């Protein structure tokens, strides 16, 4: 595993964390980890990405400022973006290890082709519901459906990844990272919640994308713990509720059908599971939109 730092960062500190993570996960030597301070010019690392993705990577580093994993051809990369809101990673090695485990597990799934049937299922189900909207003369909602579908894809990938880590016994590392992340109240966006969501969506359909993006982000963290580590899930729910000042039970009720499906039927990544999952989400989306 290779390490590149952009910024005034301690190389021994990051090497120690990588060495600990390598003892937990079998990380291939061809993985390259980049740690980038948010104010650094990322031009020097863009050559590692195909031309078609360089603008995307630049935006993720400079605008979105979100850590992510990436696979293209023989390239397997992890980018950790350091901002004013996650600088605890520079002092809290366990939190850093939790984030590294999360991103490296994504890479393991990419290497094994785990996400390929997931994307196939998504495209199949999206096509069915796009055709349904067309028949209902609601074709204008198809771009919004696709946008929400991308959030649903990210949610399912995170559910796969976090569940795998918890099943392998690394839930404590993950929990510690998320506790630190959610304790930084400044990173919490102002949530958009509506007692009468369908009425609000009729006035502005894009509200639905905002609400579901927010809720999916929380569920990607909560559900694997709720399924495999109930006590840790309760602890995490308290952290999140305190951070966002919201009633988590209301979110769990609103997203009830696919939460129940995940808790009752998920055991490992499967094509039939992913297909049913997308059906449940798109059915709810179309119901609200129409």
N, C-alpha and C positions, 0 to 999 in steps of 0.2 A: 504494500500500500504506500502511495506517495503523498506527500504533504507539501502544499504551497501556501504561504501566508502573504497577504497583501495588507500592509499596515504595520504599525509599531506593536507587534505581538510577540509573545514568548514562545519560541519554537520548542524548547524542552517541555513546557507545560502541555502543549497540544500533542507532542509525541508520546508523552506518558499516558494521556487519555486514549490515544489510538492503540497503544500497546495493550491497555486493559481491555478495550473493546475487542481486539483481535483474539484475546483469550476466551471471550464469550461467544463470538460468532466467527465462523470460518470465512475470513475476508480474502478474496483472491488478490494476488500481488498487483494486478493491473488496475485496481481501483485507485483513483486520484482524488484526494480531498483538498478543496480550496477553502480557505477561511479568509473572508474579505471584510475589511472595515468599510463601513458604509460610505465614507468620503473618498475612498480610493478609486482611481481610474482602473477599470477592469479590462481595458483594451489589451493588456498583455496576456490575458488568459483566453480571449475570444477565439484564438486560433485552434483551441481544442474542440470547438463546436463547428458543425457544418454552417456554411454561409447562410442558409435559409433560417437558421435558428439564432443567429447572433444578435439580431435586434431584440428578440424575445429575452435572451439571457441578459442583455444589457439593461432592459426594462426591469427584469426581476431583481437585478442587483441594485439599480439606481433609483427605481421608482417604487416597485412593490416591496422590495427589501425583504423577501421571503426565502428562507433556506429551502433547498430542494435537491432531489437526486435526478440523474439524467443518464440515459443510455442511448447510444447511437452507434451502430456497427460494432466495432471492438472497443469503443470508449465507454467507460463506466465512471461517472463523476458524481461527487457530492459537493455542493456549494453551501457553505454556512455564512450567512450575511449577518454581521454584527452591527447592531443599532444601539441607540441610547436606551432602548427598552429591553434588550436582552444581554446587556453587558455583564449580567451576573454569570454568564457562561465563562467569562475570563477569570472568575474567582471560585466558581462552584464546579468542581470536576465531575461530580456525580450527575449534575444537570447536563453538562456537556456530553457525558457518556450516554445519557438517555436520548438526547437528540441524535447523536451519531448512530446509536443502535436503530433508531427509527428510520433514518435515511438509508443506512446500509441494508436493512431488511427490505426496503423498497427495491434496492438494487438486486438483492437476491431473488426477489419475485420477478424482476425484469429479466434476469439471466435465465431463470427457469421457464420463462414464457407464461407465467401465471396470469398476466394481465391481457394476454392475447384473446382468450375466450371471453373475458369480461368485456372487451371492446366490441367483439363480435355480437354478443348479446345486446349491448347498448345500441348498436347500429340497427339491429333487427327490430327491437322494441320501439326505438325512436321512429323508424319508418312506419310502423303500424299506427302510432299515435299521430304522426304528421298527416297520414292519410285520413285518420278519423277527423282531425280538425278541418281538413279540406272538405270532407263530406258534410261537416256541420257548418260550412261556410265561415269558418274562423281561421282561415289560412294565415291571417296577420299575426297569430300567436305562435306560429312555428319557430321563428327566431328565438322567442322567449323560452319555448319548450327546449330548444337545443341548448340554450344558455344554462337553464336549470339542470338539464341532463349532464352537462359537464361538471357541475357541482356534485351531482349524484355519483358520477364516475370517481371523482376525487374522494368522496366519502367512502365508497366501497373499497377503494385501494387502501385507505387509512384503516378501515375496519379489518381488512386482511392483515395488514402489517402489524397493527397494535395487538390484535389477537394472537398472532404468531409469537410475538415477543413475550406476552404474558404466559402463553402456553409453555414456553421454554424456560420460564422462571425468571424473566427479567422485568417483571412488572414494577418492581420497586424503583428501578432506574427510571422507567418511563413515568411513573407517578411523581417522582421527585422533580423531574423536568417540568411536567405540566403544573405542579403546585407552584413552582417558582414563576413560571410564565403567567399563570392566572393571578398571582399575588401582585404583579406589576399592573396596577389598575389603569395606568395611562395607556396600556395597549388595548384596553377594552373599548370597542366602538360603541356608540350609543345604539342600543338595540331598537328595532322597529317592530313593535307588537301591536296588534289590533284585536279587540274583542270580537269584532265583526270583520274578519279578514276578507271574506268574499265581497262585502260591500266596498271595502277600501280598494280592493283589486279592480273593481269595475271603474273606479275613478282613475286609477293609475295602475295598469297591469304590471309594470316593472317592480312595484312594491313586493310582489310575490317572489321575485328573484332575490331581492334583498333579504327578505325574511328567511327563505329557505337556505340561502348561503350561510347566514349566521347560525341557523339551527343545525345545519349539517356539520358545520365546523365543531360545534359543541358535541354532537352525537358521536363524531368520529373518535373522540376522546373517551366519552362516558360509557358507551355500549360495551366495548370489549372488557372493561373492568366490571361492569354490571353482570356480564355473563360468567366471567371466570373468577373474579375477586370481589365479592359483594361488599365486604367491609371497606376495601380500598375505594370502591365506587361511591359509597356513602360519604367518605372523607372528601373525595374529589368533588362531589355534588355540592358540598358545603362551601368549598373554595370558590367554585364557579358562581354559585348563587350570591356569595358575598361580593365577588368582583363585579358582577353585572347587575346586582340589585334586582334580581328577577326571581320569579317562581318557577323553578326547574320542573316541578310536577306539571305545570301547564304546557311546557314544551314537550314533555314526554307524552302527555295526553294528545296533543295536537298531531304529533308524528306517530301515533299509536300503532297503525297497521304494520308499517315496515319495521318498527322497533320490536313488536311482538314476533314478527316473522324471523328477524335476526336472532332474537333470544331463544326461540323455540327450534329453529331449523339449521342454524349455522354450525358447522363442525370444521370445515376446511373449504378453500376456494373451489367452487364447482360451477360449471356452465348453467345448470338448471337453477341453482340458487340465484346466480346473478340475473338470469332472465326474469324470474319471478319478482325479484327485488325491484328491477326497473319497471315492471308492470305495475306494482303497487304504488311506486312514486308517481309515475305518469298518470295513472288513473286519478290520483288525488289532485294533481296539477290541472288536468283537463276539467275535473269536476269544479274546481274553484274558478277557473277561467271562463267556463261556459255556463 
